[in-house]
């Protein structure tokens, strides 16, 4: 059974950008949820962050740039799918040798599925795979998972990219609703890929990584209007940071919504920089006259030391009027180009570089809001003279160079072609300073 939390996409659905590109820019996208009928009150709400969403866009668009396809089709074997399509945390885990090889293949109806690697450390459970298909690529259907023979409730987020016309490399991030043991046998049941029925079933042992995961018990509680926020646990590992948060409100009210805005979270280091959110999930139920959401949020790993972290809640407007476009011609001799987004600040384009296989746009953000490593909650894109969005099919999000400075990849463009750089008037993202929770690390 699939359920949805209030969808951020609905809040800015009316933005005048191509619908197929909205998924590249809206941070919270509803993925799959799976709950068992034996627990009808329990809801599971997984969603993914921009880091995962950008690669997930390839699932929707079902193609990769010709230049990348040409290169990748010549690669017979990937050393690590995690390093190819995984987020920064999985890349680090693989490079450190913390992931385990699976290398099991099942073929049915001319579709082969190979489970490649698995990583489990208590902050995340991630599996990589390669799918080979004769004709059209189709997404994997709903999975059934068993731990030591017992079926479990879970949500999953999926990302991936094409290796060739007939090969696809993907990662499944699994979010169980219960704590998993340090070692267990995992069974994966899959009976459908797209519209093709079949049996792609796997079973293999899983062992928790030996790399230390630091667990901080917080249980700090903050109250804002009818919503109570409790930061239960913070887990810090080599592949990322996991926050366990409870949000509660009186029964009949959605604890994820405050004043028609969706509550979200930034995780800041001691310098005030926002760590990149990778994904999140949660389950909810009525408990003692209140509705409680048990949420889990995962962020990119700490790569630099910091004395403390700060959980910083913010409100994203849910129902807003259609924001107006802000656009300027992209003229090299006119750089820097300033795009005024209203009360949320300005975007300043500082450079553009035309490469053989891509175009790189450099920009700075003049804003007090702590945007993360992938410019989460905001969007900037290029359009050609026909109004086509030229955002790269392989990377639909910016990469932070340093605080408030980014570079974004777009399709290969002729530098003589007339272009527009486009964004929109941003709705106000209210940071709830009074609800921030500081987490000392030293």
SULFENUR-V919938 format. One line per field, one symbol per residue. phi: phi as a letter, one per 40 degrees, with the letter a starting at -180 (. if undefined). A space follows every 50 residues. Layout:
phi=???
This chain:
phi=.bbbcdcddccbdcccbddccdccbcccbcbcbabcccbcccbbbcabcd dcccccdccccfabddccccccccccaccacdccbcccccccdcccgccb cbfbbbbafgbbbbccbbbabgcabbbbabbbacbccbcccccbbbbfgb cbcababbbiaccacbbbbbbbccbccbccccaacbbbbbbabgbccibb bbaacbbcdcccbcbbcbfcbbbbfcbbbbccabbbbcbibbbbbbbbad dgbcccbbfgbccbbbbbcccgccccccaaaabbacbggbbbbcbbbbbc ccbbcacabbcbcabbdcbbcdcccbaaccbdcbccbbbccgcchbbbcb aabcbcbabbbbabbcaccccccbfdgbaaabbcccgccbddccacacbc cadgbbbbcbccbcccccbbbbaaccccccccdcbcbcbcbb
